[in-house]
Amino acid sequence: MKNRIVTEMRALSEAGIKCSQIMIALALKQQGKQDADLIRAMGGLVVGVGYSGKICGALTGGACLISFYAGRGDITEKEHPKLWPMIEEYVEWFESEVGENNGEIDCDKILERAGVSKPGPEICGPIVLKAYMKSLSILETNAIKIMKGEVKDP
């Protein structure tokens, strides 16, 4: 599975799709869906919230990914009761794993510590992959279904 995800991430990156967008694009594909509007909206989080260099798009993208599966989509749905604890767990993991290993959770700081000035697959790819896998792990641990046709747990 991991090799397939890496291949899909690489293809998305080569097409100009970035961190937070990649995470949601993978989720959409997993669901057998397409949503250009959602991918476009996720662009507001790339390279540290709209290219500001602030909070890493893999952090915000992972929170969005968890909410994609466990959040409320319309007035007939209820968010999963563990939505906010799952996002909190994810943020704490990211702060510990990426923040500790890269010095910060801001995109600029991660790049600075890596000795580069621009984001790219060599630095961002492993972070996005780990973040995506951790998001899925948290969902799996909480019995949230991610495959097309599976029923979303209330």
Backbone as a chain_set.jsonl record, in Angstrom:
{"seq": "MKNRIVTEMRALSEAGIKCSQIMIALALKQQGKQDADLIRAMGGLVVGVGYSGKICGALTGGACLISFYAGRGDITEKEHPKLWPMIEEYVEWFESEVGENNGEIDCDKILERAGVSKPGPEICGPIVLKAYMKSLSILETNAIKIMKGEVKDP", "coords": {"N": [[0.829, -1.198, 0.0], [1.923, 1.256, 0.826], [3.88, 1.789, -1.15], [2.248, 2.199, -3.385], [0.915, 4.498, -2.6], [3.059, 6.309, -2.422], [3.799, 6.412, -5.114], [1.444, 7.522, -6.209], [1.408, 9.975, -4.835], [3.753, 11.136, -5.837], [3.083, 11.421, -8.547], [0.962, 13.268, -8.343], [2.33, 15.445, -7.228], [4.149, 16.019, -9.289], [2.323, 16.956, -11.088], [1.791, 19.395, -10.082], [0.26, 19.598, -7.815], [0.019, 20.235, -4.361], [1.179, 19.749, -0.913], [-1.164, 19.839, 1.26], [-3.232, 19.61, -0.556], [-2.566, 17.242, -1.861], [-3.002, 15.34, 0.141], [-5.799, 15.384, 0.469], [-6.575, 14.824, -2.148], [-5.725, 12.178, -2.372], [-7.439, 10.993, -0.507], [-9.927, 11.465, -1.721], [-9.606, 9.924, -4.04], [-9.409, 7.402, -2.865], [-12.01, 7.132, -2.058], [-13.245, 6.957, -4.448], [-14.016, 9.264, -5.687], [-14.21, 12.532, -7.233], [-13.323, 15.899, -6.869], [-12.867, 18.852, -7.798], [-13.294, 21.392, -6.773], [-12.915, 21.103, -4.007], [-10.204, 20.315, -3.929], [-9.109, 22.628, -4.99], [-9.835, 24.468, -2.971], [-8.312, 23.457, -0.86], [-5.889, 24.348, -1.638], [-5.48, 26.751, -0.422], [-4.109, 26.205, 1.844], [-1.553, 25.427, 1.253], [2.039, 25.275, 1.328], [2.46, 26.396, 3.853], [-0.012, 27.777, 4.769], [-1.332, 29.337, 2.394], [1.076, 29.987, 1.008], [2.48, 31.443, 2.902], [4.422, 30.532, 4.529], [3.894, 29.804, 7.058], [2.144, 27.644, 9.275], [2.713, 24.29, 8.486], [1.51, 22.724, 5.524], [1.081, 19.994, 5.539], [0.39, 19.492, 8.134], [-2.01, 21.008, 8.528], [-3.408, 19.917, 6.402], [-3.641, 17.225, 7.165], [-5.326, 17.435, 9.388], [-7.597, 18.303, 8.07], [-8.007, 16.053, 6.489], [-8.697, 14.082, 8.372], [-11.081, 15.204, 9.258], [-12.466, 15.113, 6.856], [-13.24, 12.463, 6.695], [-14.502, 12.046, 9.195], [-15.938, 14.256, 9.915], [-18.712, 16.57, 9.829], [-20.823, 16.823, 7.056], [-23.154, 17.872, 6.01], [-26.438, 19.158, 6.972], [-27.813, 16.881, 7.699], [-26.048, 15.114, 8.722], [-24.002, 13.911, 11.439], [-21.105, 14.847, 13.21], [-18.391, 12.645, 13.861], [-18.139, 11.408, 17.167], [-15.551, 11.36, 18.167], [-14.096, 13.129, 16.671], [-12.737, 15.645, 17.3], [-10.928, 14.87, 19.403], [-9.401, 13.089, 17.824], [-8.231, 14.796, 15.929], [-6.781, 16.393, 17.671], [-4.978, 14.481, 18.687], [-3.58, 13.955, 16.328], [-2.392, 16.491, 15.778], [-0.743, 16.762, 18.036], [0.962, 14.581, 17.593], [2.169, 15.433, 15.181], [3.459, 17.794, 15.993], [5.312, 16.682, 17.734], [6.662, 14.657, 16.197], [7.33, 15.793, 13.567], [7.841, 18.463, 14.236], [9.816, 18.179, 16.225], [11.819, 16.797, 14.82], [12.365, 18.564, 12.763], [12.574, 21.031, 13.867], [10.535, 22.937, 13.936], [7.024, 23.64, 13.273], [6.279, 25.27, 11.306], [6.284, 25.92, 7.862], [8.365, 27.459, 6.63], [10.386, 27.28, 8.603], [10.87, 24.528, 8.686], [11.889, 24.129, 6.114], [14.117, 25.832, 6.24], [15.677, 24.606, 8.221], [16.267, 22.296, 6.841], [17.952, 23.301, 5.012], [17.148, 24.421, 2.613], [15.449, 26.694, 0.38], [13.047, 26.606, -0.913], [9.993, 24.749, -1.07], [9.86, 21.271, -1.838], [9.734, 17.976, -3.349], [11.743, 16.399, -2.181], [12.124, 17.236, 0.459], [9.54, 17.811, 1.438], [8.006, 15.617, 0.602], [8.534, 13.158, 2.192], [7.543, 14.094, 4.654], [4.83, 14.685, 4.097], [3.986, 12.127, 3.364], [4.383, 10.656, 5.795], [2.616, 12.107, 7.417], [0.166, 11.689, 6.131], [-0.075, 8.896, 6.391], [-0.15, 8.696, 9.188], [-2.524, 10.063, 9.738], [-4.379, 8.295, 8.549], [-3.909, 6.083, 10.158], [-4.806, 6.979, 12.666], [-7.518, 7.293, 12.07], [-8.161, 4.63, 11.463], [-7.626, 3.378, 13.945], [-9.724, 4.39, 15.363], [-11.849, 3.169, 14.223], [-12.91, 4.287, 11.868], [-14.264, 4.249, 8.721], [-12.708, 4.174, 5.535], [-12.81, 3.403, 2.932], [-14.336, 3.344, -0.322], [-17.821, 3.077, -0.418], [-18.08, 2.054, 2.127], [-19.718, 2.373, 5.254], [-19.964, 5.373, 7.021], [-19.016, 5.764, 10.336], [-21.137, 6.757, 13.047]], "CA": [[0.0, 0.0, 0.0], [2.765, 2.435, 0.946], [4.492, 2.048, -2.45], [1.207, 2.756, -4.249], [0.683, 5.875, -2.146], [4.224, 7.1, -2.83], [3.671, 6.609, -6.558], [0.355, 8.472, -6.438], [1.856, 11.28, -4.343], [4.74, 11.65, -6.79], [2.361, 11.848, -9.75], [0.237, 14.495, -7.998], [3.331, 16.496, -7.06], [4.645, 16.368, -10.623], [1.239, 17.686, -11.756], [1.66, 20.708, -9.452], [-0.573, 19.527, -6.616], [0.92, 20.4, -3.224], [0.989, 19.101, 0.39], [-2.53, 19.645, 1.767], [-4.048, 19.159, -1.684], [-2.245, 15.836, -2.103], [-3.645, 14.515, 1.163], [-7.229, 15.275, 0.169], [-6.705, 14.137, -3.439], [-5.61, 10.742, -2.089], [-8.678, 10.581, 0.157], [-10.972, 11.442, -2.74], [-9.369, 8.749, -4.884], [-9.76, 6.238, -2.042], [-13.472, 7.087, -2.025], [-13.752, 6.864, -5.813], [-14.649, 10.555, -5.968], [-13.432, 13.653, -7.745], [-13.894, 17.166, -6.412], [-11.907, 19.91, -8.121], [-13.515, 22.529, -5.869], [-12.277, 20.797, -2.732], [-8.757, 20.382, -4.15], [-8.813, 24.054, -5.144], [-9.945, 25.076, -1.641], [-7.163, 23.008, -0.067], [-4.754, 25.138, -2.079], [-5.287, 27.849, 0.514], [-3.279, 25.753, 2.964], [-0.252, 24.941, 0.799], [3.291, 25.968, 1.65], [2.293, 27.156, 5.087], [-1.207, 28.627, 4.679], [-1.298, 30.281, 1.293], [2.462, 30.389, 0.712], [2.978, 32.383, 3.913], [5.51, 29.906, 5.267], [3.452, 29.515, 8.433], [1.881, 26.242, 9.626], [2.924, 23.332, 7.4], [0.313, 22.201, 4.874], [0.855, 18.598, 5.926], [-0.312, 19.538, 9.421], [-3.396, 21.439, 8.3], [-4.021, 18.95, 5.496], [-4.0, 16.032, 7.937], [-6.527, 17.758, 10.174], [-8.704, 18.3, 7.1], [-8.217, 14.671, 6.077], [-9.457, 13.423, 9.44], [-12.433, 15.761, 9.21], [-13.078, 14.61, 5.621], [-13.86, 11.175, 7.006], [-15.238, 11.986, 10.458], [-16.653, 15.497, 10.159], [-20.089, 16.759, 9.376], [-20.841, 17.343, 5.695], [-24.379, 18.638, 5.782], [-27.287, 19.23, 8.165], [-28.34, 15.563, 8.054], [-24.977, 14.316, 9.31], [-23.391, 14.274, 12.72], [-19.683, 14.549, 13.213], [-18.015, 11.526, 14.714], [-17.898, 11.921, 18.518], [-14.12, 11.436, 18.458], [-13.444, 13.983, 15.685], [-11.797, 16.602, 17.881], [-9.788, 14.158, 20.005], [-8.539, 12.537, 16.773], [-7.433, 15.896, 15.392], [-5.829, 16.764, 18.721], [-3.927, 13.459, 18.671], [-2.781, 14.178, 15.117], [-1.587, 17.709, 15.958], [0.308, 16.438, 19.012], [1.93, 13.725, 16.896], [2.9, 16.246, 14.214], [4.359, 18.668, 16.749], [6.385, 15.857, 18.283], [7.409, 13.962, 15.144], [7.879, 16.713, 12.567], [8.391, 19.619, 14.936], [11.067, 17.801, 16.888], [12.819, 16.416, 13.829], [12.648, 19.669, 11.856], [12.733, 22.265, 14.617], [9.325, 23.762, 13.967], [5.909, 23.16, 12.456], [6.085, 26.229, 10.221], [6.906, 25.516, 6.606], [9.652, 28.159, 6.474], [11.366, 26.745, 9.56], [11.204, 23.169, 8.24], [12.763, 24.283, 4.956], [15.364, 26.443, 6.706], [16.469, 23.579, 8.905], [16.73, 21.351, 5.82], [18.933, 23.987, 4.192], [16.598, 24.793, 1.306], [14.598, 27.88, 0.457], [11.762, 26.341, -1.55], [9.495, 23.393, -0.833], [10.019, 20.328, -2.932], [9.441, 16.593, -2.963], [12.796, 15.774, -1.375], [11.893, 17.602, 1.861], [8.115, 17.738, 1.786], [7.442, 14.297, 0.309], [8.509, 12.275, 3.355], [6.673, 14.658, 5.693], [3.442, 14.479, 3.673], [3.714, 10.691, 3.448], [4.22, 10.289, 7.212], [1.402, 12.758, 7.916], [-0.971, 10.981, 5.542], [-0.16, 7.579, 7.013], [-0.575, 8.877, 10.579], [-3.954, 10.393, 9.695], [-5.111, 7.05, 8.303], [-3.756, 5.248, 11.346], [-5.725, 7.497, 13.692], [-8.873, 6.934, 11.637], [-8.298, 3.18, 11.613], [-7.683, 3.091, 15.376], [-11.049, 4.792, 15.835], [-12.819, 2.415, 13.431], [-13.524, 5.117, 10.832], [-14.136, 3.606, 7.417], [-12.17, 5.101, 4.535], [-12.956, 2.858, 1.577], [-15.575, 3.624, -1.045], [-18.932, 2.192, -0.136], [-18.192, 1.731, 3.545], [-20.577, 3.283, 5.981], [-19.281, 6.236, 7.987], [-19.488, 5.549, 11.708], [-21.701, 7.987, 13.638]], "C": [[0.871, 1.258, 0.0], [3.416, 2.796, -0.394], [3.495, 2.674, -3.416], [0.957, 4.215, -3.883], [1.829, 6.783, -2.567], [4.149, 7.401, -4.323], [2.587, 7.632, -6.876], [0.736, 9.876, -5.975], [2.829, 11.92, -5.326], [4.043, 12.18, -8.04], [1.596, 13.152, -9.494], [1.207, 15.67, -7.873], [3.859, 16.967, -8.417], [3.605, 17.138, -11.425], [1.001, 19.06, -11.118], [0.747, 20.758, -8.242], [0.378, 19.51, -5.421], [0.358, 19.768, -1.949], [-0.464, 18.835, 0.803], [-3.459, 19.151, 0.66], [-3.829, 17.678, -1.96], [-2.984, 14.948, -1.118], [-5.13, 14.316, 0.872], [-7.463, 14.585, -1.175], [-6.617, 12.626, -3.253], [-6.884, 10.213, -1.422], [-9.831, 10.495, -0.846], [-10.831, 10.211, -3.629], [-9.763, 7.478, -4.144], [-11.275, 6.035, -2.01], [-14.085, 6.934, -3.42], [-14.451, 8.145, -6.247], [-13.664, 11.502, -6.618], [-14.111, 14.917, -7.261], [-12.862, 18.273, -6.602], [-12.072, 21.108, -7.187], [-12.83, 22.308, -4.526], [-10.751, 20.871, -2.858], [-8.327, 21.844, -4.274], [-8.836, 24.751, -3.787], [-8.762, 24.685, -0.759], [-5.89, 23.752, -0.462], [-4.487, 26.326, -1.168], [-4.402, 27.488, 1.688], [-1.852, 25.4, 2.549], [0.885, 25.879, 1.174], [3.09, 26.918, 2.835], [1.188, 28.185, 5.018], [-1.0, 29.704, 3.609], [0.077, 30.847, 1.004], [3.025, 31.396, 1.7], [4.198, 31.837, 4.65], [5.136, 29.573, 6.697], [3.183, 28.021, 8.585], [1.91, 25.339, 8.387], [1.6, 22.793, 6.853], [0.043, 20.742, 5.167], [0.145, 18.52, 7.274], [-1.769, 19.916, 9.204], [-4.127, 20.461, 7.385], [-4.448, 17.683, 6.212], [-5.219, 16.251, 8.806], [-7.756, 17.746, 9.269], [-9.037, 16.88, 6.645], [-9.047, 13.913, 7.115], [-10.898, 13.92, 9.425], [-13.186, 15.323, 7.953], [-13.84, 13.312, 5.891], [-14.782, 11.209, 8.218], [-16.05, 13.236, 10.76], [-18.068, 15.49, 9.612], [-20.077, 17.403, 7.999], [-22.068, 18.148, 5.349], [-25.274, 18.532, 7.017], [-27.859, 17.874, 8.579], [-27.299, 14.679, 8.735], [-24.602, 14.819, 10.699], [-21.92, 13.98, 12.607], [-19.429, 13.382, 14.153], [-17.697, 12.066, 16.104], [-16.414, 12.043, 18.883], [-13.374, 12.344, 17.475], [-12.375, 14.863, 16.307], [-10.663, 15.933, 18.649], [-8.854, 13.538, 18.957], [-7.649, 13.63, 16.186], [-6.395, 16.344, 16.416], [-4.663, 15.766, 18.765], [-2.992, 13.67, 17.475], [-1.856, 15.391, 15.276], [-0.443, 17.444, 16.942], [1.383, 15.56, 18.386], [2.791, 14.57, 15.96], [3.903, 17.156, 14.916], [5.559, 17.892, 17.275], [7.274, 15.296, 17.17], [8.084, 14.93, 14.173], [8.514, 17.915, 13.246], [9.725, 19.319, 15.581], [12.16, 17.511, 15.874], [13.223, 17.571, 12.923], [12.725, 21.019, 12.562], [11.477, 23.077, 14.795], [8.207, 23.064, 13.212], [5.576, 24.149, 11.344], [6.886, 25.779, 9.005], [8.287, 26.165, 6.433], [10.73, 27.577, 7.372], [11.81, 25.338, 9.171], [12.179, 23.253, 7.071], [14.124, 24.842, 5.354], [16.267, 25.402, 7.359], [17.024, 22.549, 7.925], [17.757, 21.987, 4.887], [18.467, 24.32, 2.792], [15.677, 25.994, 1.469], [13.214, 27.66, -0.135], [11.297, 24.924, -1.233], [9.701, 22.527, -2.073], [9.828, 18.913, -2.436], [10.5, 15.953, -2.079], [12.628, 16.076, 0.107], [10.447, 17.326, 2.243], [7.513, 16.347, 1.589], [7.402, 13.364, 1.511], [7.601, 12.787, 4.483], [5.208, 14.418, 5.345], [3.079, 13.005, 3.765], [3.485, 10.262, 4.891], [2.918, 10.865, 7.771], [0.152, 12.051, 7.397], [-1.169, 9.628, 6.228], [-0.617, 7.685, 8.466], [-2.059, 9.215, 10.64], [-4.789, 9.136, 9.503], [-5.052, 6.127, 9.509], [-4.712, 5.687, 12.458], [-7.164, 7.14, 13.33], [-9.13, 5.444, 11.846], [-8.443, 2.783, 13.082], [-9.061, 3.406, 15.951], [-12.178, 4.198, 15.003], [-13.587, 3.275, 12.428], [-13.239, 4.461, 9.489], [-13.664, 4.615, 6.379], [-12.358, 4.613, 3.098], [-14.308, 3.239, 0.985], [-16.629, 2.593, -0.687], [-19.072, 1.766, 1.31], [-19.024, 2.774, 4.235], [-19.754, 4.071, 6.979], [-19.875, 5.993, 9.368], [-20.044, 6.853, 12.277], [-20.847, 8.505, 14.767]], "O": [[0.597, 2.21, -0.731], [3.498, 3.974, -0.742], [3.847, 3.573, -4.18], [0.805, 5.064, -4.761], [1.599, 7.904, -3.02], [4.409, 8.528, -4.743], [2.785, 8.509, -7.717], [0.421, 10.858, -6.648], [2.733, 13.114, -5.612], [4.373, 13.259, -8.533], [1.589, 14.042, -10.345], [0.926, 16.765, -8.36], [3.996, 18.166, -8.657], [3.954, 17.887, -12.338], [0.121, 19.803, -11.553], [0.486, 21.832, -7.701], [1.418, 18.852, -5.459], [-0.785, 19.314, -1.915], [-0.933, 17.702, 0.696], [-4.369, 18.362, 0.915], [-4.773, 16.946, -2.255], [-3.533, 13.915, -1.501], [-5.654, 13.211, 1.012], [-8.435, 13.846, -1.331], [-7.348, 11.875, -3.899], [-7.347, 9.116, -1.737], [-10.618, 9.549, -0.811], [-11.816, 9.538, -3.933], [-10.377, 6.582, -4.722], [-11.757, 4.904, -1.943], [-15.301, 6.798, -3.555], [-15.364, 8.116, -7.073], [-12.451, 11.304, -6.562], [-15.339, 14.999, -7.244], [-12.091, 18.59, -5.696], [-11.089, 21.767, -6.848], [-12.231, 23.23, -3.973], [-10.084, 21.429, -1.987], [-7.301, 22.244, -3.724], [-7.945, 25.546, -3.487], [-8.267, 25.509, 0.01], [-4.922, 23.78, 0.299], [-3.375, 26.852, -1.15], [-3.986, 28.364, 2.448], [-1.022, 25.103, 3.407], [0.713, 27.09, 1.314], [3.498, 28.078, 2.805], [1.45, 29.375, 5.199], [-0.556, 30.817, 3.891], [0.227, 32.048, 0.78], [3.956, 32.131, 1.368], [4.919, 32.583, 5.312], [5.977, 29.108, 7.467], [3.945, 27.21, 8.057], [1.231, 25.59, 7.392], [0.692, 22.451, 7.611], [-1.097, 20.289, 5.06], [-0.614, 17.584, 7.525], [-2.667, 19.206, 9.658], [-5.318, 20.205, 7.564], [-5.499, 17.122, 5.906], [-6.056, 15.359, 8.948], [-8.816, 17.247, 9.647], [-10.203, 16.543, 6.442], [-9.983, 13.193, 6.77], [-11.831, 13.128, 9.566], [-14.408, 15.178, 7.983], [-14.939, 13.1, 5.378], [-15.759, 10.461, 8.259], [-16.776, 13.277, 11.753], [-18.53, 14.518, 9.015], [-19.403, 18.412, 7.788], [-22.019, 19.019, 4.48], [-24.905, 17.885, 7.997], [-28.344, 17.733, 9.702], [-27.63, 13.618, 9.264], [-24.847, 15.967, 11.069], [-21.517, 12.993, 11.991], [-20.164, 13.168, 15.116], [-17.038, 13.101, 16.211], [-16.069, 12.763, 19.819], [-12.143, 12.332, 17.446], [-11.221, 14.828, 15.879], [-9.524, 16.39, 18.557], [-7.644, 13.468, 19.177], [-6.455, 13.416, 15.972], [-5.255, 16.64, 16.057], [-3.503, 16.164, 18.869], [-1.771, 13.575, 17.602], [-0.673, 15.319, 14.944], [0.693, 17.856, 16.703], [2.574, 15.767, 18.619], [4.014, 14.433, 15.953], [5.052, 17.276, 14.49], [6.685, 18.39, 17.262], [8.495, 15.449, 17.207], [9.301, 14.872, 13.991], [9.607, 18.337, 12.869], [10.659, 20.116, 15.493], [13.303, 17.935, 16.051], [14.322, 17.557, 12.369], [12.923, 22.045, 11.912], [11.382, 23.849, 15.749], [8.419, 22.025, 12.587], [4.688, 23.894, 10.53], [8.021, 25.318, 9.123], [9.262, 25.48, 6.124], [11.87, 27.403, 6.941], [12.983, 24.993, 9.309], [13.178, 22.534, 7.038], [15.158, 24.385, 4.867], [17.464, 25.332, 7.08], [18.103, 21.996, 8.137], [18.364, 21.299, 4.067], [19.28, 24.484, 1.883], [15.189, 26.272, 2.565], [12.302, 28.448, 0.116], [12.111, 24.006, -1.137], [9.712, 23.016, -3.203], [9.768, 18.677, -1.23], [10.187, 15.051, -1.302], [12.965, 15.233, 0.939], [10.174, 16.681, 3.255], [6.613, 15.948, 2.327], [6.342, 12.824, 1.828], [6.968, 11.995, 5.181], [4.429, 13.995, 6.199], [1.978, 12.667, 4.199], [2.503, 9.581, 5.186], [2.203, 10.19, 8.512], [-0.805, 11.841, 8.143], [-2.286, 9.263, 6.597], [-1.391, 6.847, 8.929], [-2.775, 8.708, 11.503], [-5.782, 8.929, 10.199], [-6.036, 5.465, 9.84], [-5.347, 4.855, 13.107], [-7.938, 6.729, 14.194], [-10.185, 5.049, 12.342], [-9.283, 1.95, 13.424], [-9.508, 2.768, 16.904], [-13.318, 4.659, 15.066], [-14.764, 3.031, 12.165], [-12.089, 4.157, 9.171], [-14.137, 5.751, 6.335], [-12.086, 5.353, 2.153], [-15.289, 3.431, 1.704], [-16.361, 1.392, -0.657], [-20.084, 1.173, 1.683], [-19.028, 3.939, 3.837], [-18.938, 3.502, 7.703], [-21.094, 6.014, 9.541], [-19.496, 7.926, 12.026], [-21.175, 9.526, 15.371]]}, "num_chains": 1, "name": "protein.A"}
